[in-house]
Amino acid sequence: MTETKTIKISKEMYAKLSEIAGELQMRLKRPVSLDEAMKYLINLKEKTTKITDLAGSWDISDTELAEIKTSLKEAWKRWKSTES
């Protein structure tokens, strides 16, 4: 039998945790407890330790991509090397 502990969390945090559990339930197509939702968040935190772990996670539109490229080109035009 697993030992349990009682913790106090704010109503806001409970609502957020319940929302995450609901999203997991829809994805997994089965009931998901708050305990399982917390385990999911902890595992997610442990897995995402480098910025490169997020590669491919941003769903970007062609318009957003064009704006980013334009912004970068403008920034590089203004950048000056300190080396001579």
Residue frames as a rotation matrix with the C-alpha (Angstrom) as fourth column:
MET 1
0.581 0.814 0.000 0.00
0.814 -0.581 0.000 0.00
0.000 0.000 -1.000 0.00
THR 2
-0.235 -0.646 0.727 1.28
0.622 -0.674 -0.398 3.45
0.747 0.359 0.560 -0.90
GLU 3
-0.336 0.051 -0.940 1.73
0.845 -0.425 -0.325 5.95
-0.416 -0.904 0.099 1.88
THR 4
0.187 0.467 0.864 -0.28
0.743 -0.642 0.187 9.13
0.642 0.607 -0.468 1.39
LYS 5
-0.703 -0.367 -0.609 0.22
0.659 -0.659 -0.363 12.67
-0.268 -0.657 0.705 2.63
THR 6
0.522 0.848 0.098 -2.20
0.847 -0.501 -0.176 15.56
-0.100 0.174 -0.980 2.86
ILE 7
-0.698 -0.716 -0.008 -1.04
0.705 -0.689 0.166 18.87
-0.124 0.110 0.986 1.43
LYS 8
0.307 0.756 -0.578 -2.64
0.500 -0.645 -0.578 22.30
-0.810 -0.111 -0.576 1.30
ILE 9
-0.733 -0.451 0.509 -2.82
0.673 -0.374 0.638 24.15
-0.097 0.810 0.578 -2.00
SER 10
-0.712 0.461 -0.530 -4.62
-0.298 -0.881 -0.366 27.32
-0.636 -0.103 0.765 -2.99
LYS 11
0.308 0.905 0.293 -7.91
0.116 0.270 -0.956 27.24
-0.944 0.329 -0.022 -4.87
GLU 12
0.543 -0.190 -0.818 -6.07
-0.778 -0.480 -0.405 28.68
-0.316 0.856 -0.408 -7.88
MET 13
-0.533 -0.839 -0.107 -3.49
-0.834 0.501 0.230 25.91
-0.139 0.212 -0.967 -7.84
TYR 14
-0.463 0.465 0.755 -6.19
0.033 0.860 -0.510 23.26
-0.886 -0.211 -0.414 -7.39
ALA 15
0.621 0.737 -0.266 -8.06
-0.192 -0.186 -0.964 24.65
-0.760 0.649 0.026 -10.40
LYS 16
0.228 -0.634 -0.739 -4.89
-0.972 -0.198 -0.130 24.62
-0.063 0.747 -0.661 -12.54
LEU 17
-0.756 -0.526 0.390 -4.01
-0.544 0.836 0.073 21.09
-0.364 -0.157 -0.918 -11.48
SER 18
-0.061 0.839 0.540 -7.56
0.111 0.544 -0.832 19.95
-0.992 0.009 -0.126 -12.22
GLU 19
0.660 0.258 -0.705 -7.31
-0.584 -0.413 -0.698 21.57
-0.471 0.873 -0.122 -15.65
ILE 20
-0.298 -0.860 -0.415 -4.09
-0.955 0.273 0.121 19.70
0.009 0.432 -0.902 -16.39
ALA 21
-0.699 0.119 0.706 -5.67
-0.146 0.942 -0.304 16.44
-0.701 -0.315 -0.640 -15.18
GLY 22
0.395 0.918 0.013 -8.61
-0.078 0.048 -0.996 17.10
-0.915 0.393 0.090 -17.52
GLU 23
0.422 -0.332 -0.844 -6.29
-0.897 -0.287 -0.335 17.69
-0.131 0.898 -0.419 -20.48
LEU 24
-0.705 -0.701 0.108 -4.43
-0.694 0.713 0.103 14.46
-0.150 -0.002 -0.989 -19.70
GLN 25
-0.326 0.685 0.651 -7.73
-0.023 0.683 -0.730 12.62
-0.945 -0.253 -0.206 -19.38
MET 26
0.679 0.573 -0.458 -8.76
-0.434 -0.189 -0.881 13.79
-0.592 0.797 0.120 -22.86
ARG 27
0.067 -0.752 -0.655 -5.39
-0.991 0.026 -0.131 12.82
0.116 0.658 -0.744 -24.33
LEU 28
-0.849 -0.490 0.195 -5.21
-0.522 0.835 -0.172 9.42
-0.078 -0.248 -0.966 -22.61
LYS 29
-0.195 0.895 -0.402 -8.96
-0.632 0.199 0.749 8.71
0.750 0.400 0.526 -22.93
ARG 30
0.028 0.221 -0.975 -9.21
0.629 0.754 0.189 7.45
0.777 -0.619 -0.117 -19.35
PRO 31
0.940 0.339 0.044 -9.70
0.170 -0.574 0.801 8.90
0.297 -0.745 -0.597 -15.87
VAL 32
-0.111 -0.990 0.091 -6.68
0.446 -0.132 -0.885 10.77
0.888 -0.057 0.456 -14.51
SER 33
0.588 0.268 -0.763 -6.19
0.807 -0.130 0.577 11.55
0.055 -0.955 -0.292 -10.80
LEU 34
0.932 -0.288 0.218 -4.64
-0.302 -0.953 0.033 14.73
0.198 -0.096 -0.975 -9.45
ASP 35
0.479 -0.782 0.399 -1.77
-0.200 0.346 0.917 12.56
-0.855 -0.519 0.009 -8.19
GLU 36
0.240 -0.353 0.904 -1.14
0.835 0.550 -0.007 11.35
-0.495 0.757 0.427 -11.75
ALA 37
0.835 0.092 0.542 -1.31
0.394 -0.788 -0.474 14.94
0.384 0.609 -0.694 -13.04
MET 38
0.800 -0.586 0.130 1.35
-0.524 -0.575 0.629 15.97
-0.294 -0.571 -0.766 -10.50
LYS 39
0.246 -0.718 0.651 3.56
0.262 0.696 0.669 13.02
-0.933 0.006 0.359 -11.53
TYR 40
0.527 0.023 0.849 3.15
0.850 0.003 -0.527 14.10
-0.015 1.000 -0.018 -15.16
LEU 41
0.941 -0.138 0.308 4.26
-0.099 -0.985 -0.141 17.66
0.323 0.102 -0.941 -14.33
ILE 42
0.569 -0.772 0.284 7.25
-0.437 0.009 0.900 16.44
-0.697 -0.636 -0.332 -12.31
ASN 43
0.207 -0.472 0.857 8.33
0.635 0.731 0.249 14.11
-0.744 0.492 0.451 -15.12
LEU 44
0.746 0.122 0.655 7.92
0.616 -0.501 -0.608 16.92
0.254 0.857 -0.449 -17.64
LYS 45
0.890 -0.434 0.142 10.12
-0.455 -0.816 0.357 19.18
-0.039 -0.382 -0.923 -15.51
GLU 46
0.339 -0.796 0.502 12.79
-0.166 0.475 0.864 16.49
-0.926 -0.376 0.029 -15.19
LYS 47
0.286 -0.180 0.941 12.81
0.830 0.538 -0.149 15.77
-0.479 0.824 0.303 -18.93
THR 48
0.702 0.032 0.712 12.93
0.504 -0.728 -0.464 19.40
0.504 0.685 -0.527 -20.06
THR 49
0.545 -0.587 -0.599 16.35
0.589 -0.240 0.772 20.47
-0.596 -0.773 0.214 -18.85
LYS 50
-0.634 -0.771 -0.064 17.79
0.450 -0.434 0.780 22.00
-0.629 0.466 0.622 -22.03
ILE 51
-0.157 0.553 -0.819 16.36
-0.554 -0.735 -0.390 24.55
-0.817 0.393 0.421 -24.45
THR 52
-0.705 -0.175 -0.687 16.94
-0.699 0.334 0.632 22.05
0.119 0.926 -0.358 -27.25
ASP 53
-0.877 0.449 0.172 14.42
0.346 0.837 -0.423 19.73
-0.334 -0.311 -0.890 -25.58
LEU 54
-0.066 0.897 -0.436 11.76
0.057 -0.433 -0.899 22.18
-0.996 -0.085 -0.022 -26.71
ALA 55
-0.794 -0.305 -0.526 12.70
-0.472 -0.237 0.849 21.93
-0.384 0.922 0.045 -30.39
GLY 56
-0.854 0.489 -0.178 9.64
0.086 0.470 0.878 21.34
0.513 0.735 -0.444 -32.53
SER 57
-0.541 0.670 -0.508 7.18
0.820 0.285 -0.496 22.14
-0.187 -0.685 -0.704 -29.75
TRP 58
-0.443 0.353 -0.824 6.22
-0.084 -0.932 -0.354 25.57
-0.893 -0.087 0.442 -31.11
ASP 59
-0.026 0.531 0.847 3.49
0.930 0.323 -0.174 25.48
-0.366 0.783 -0.503 -33.73
ILE 60
-0.413 -0.275 -0.868 4.43
0.074 -0.960 0.269 28.53
-0.908 0.047 0.417 -35.82
SER 61
0.679 0.687 0.257 2.53
0.380 -0.029 -0.925 29.98
-0.628 0.726 -0.281 -38.74
ASP 62
0.107 -0.617 0.780 4.16
0.984 -0.048 -0.173 31.08
0.144 0.786 0.602 -42.00
THR 63
0.617 0.199 0.761 3.29
0.203 -0.975 0.090 34.69
0.760 0.099 -0.642 -41.10
GLU 64
0.956 -0.280 0.090 5.00
-0.151 -0.207 0.967 34.44
-0.252 -0.937 -0.240 -37.69
LEU 65
0.377 -0.855 0.356 8.07
0.751 0.507 0.423 32.86
-0.542 0.107 0.833 -39.29
ALA 66
0.209 -0.253 0.944 8.31
0.799 -0.513 -0.315 35.66
0.564 0.820 0.095 -41.86
GLU 67
0.850 0.157 0.503 8.03
-0.117 -0.875 0.470 38.30
0.514 -0.458 -0.725 -39.10
ILE 68
0.806 -0.589 0.058 10.79
0.110 0.245 0.963 36.64
-0.581 -0.770 0.263 -37.09
LYS 69
0.191 -0.754 0.628 13.10
0.957 0.284 0.050 36.38
-0.216 0.592 0.777 -40.12
THR 70
0.413 0.030 0.910 12.51
0.477 -0.858 -0.189 40.04
0.776 0.512 -0.369 -41.02
SER 71
0.967 -0.012 0.255 13.17
-0.220 -0.545 0.809 41.11
0.129 -0.838 -0.530 -37.44
LEU 72
0.585 -0.796 0.155 16.42
0.446 0.475 0.758 39.11
-0.677 -0.374 0.633 -37.31
LYS 73
0.166 -0.511 0.843 17.62
0.955 -0.129 -0.266 40.55
0.244 0.850 0.467 -40.64
GLU 74
0.636 0.134 0.760 17.01
0.082 -0.991 0.106 44.09
0.767 -0.005 -0.641 -39.35
ALA 75
0.948 -0.296 0.115 18.79
-0.144 -0.079 0.986 43.34
-0.283 -0.952 -0.118 -36.08
TRP 76
0.365 -0.858 0.361 21.84
0.779 0.494 0.387 41.93
-0.510 0.140 0.849 -37.90
LYS 77
0.347 -0.209 0.914 22.01
0.688 -0.606 -0.399 45.05
0.637 0.768 -0.067 -40.09
ARG 78
0.760 0.036 0.648 22.31
-0.293 -0.872 0.391 47.22
0.580 -0.487 -0.653 -36.96
TRP 79
0.902 -0.431 0.000 24.80
0.222 0.465 0.857 44.97
-0.370 -0.773 0.515 -35.19
LYS 80
0.633 -0.774 -0.018 28.42
-0.523 -0.411 -0.747 46.07
0.571 0.482 -0.665 -35.28
SER 81
0.587 -0.523 -0.619 31.37
0.613 0.786 -0.082 43.94
0.529 -0.331 0.781 -34.33
THR 82
0.948 -0.317 0.015 33.59
-0.229 -0.651 0.724 45.22
-0.220 -0.690 -0.690 -31.51
GLU 83
0.288 -0.875 0.389 36.56
0.528 0.484 0.698 43.42
-0.799 0.005 0.602 -33.06
SER 84
0.842 -0.057 -0.536 38.77
-0.413 -0.707 -0.575 45.36
-0.346 0.705 -0.619 -35.46
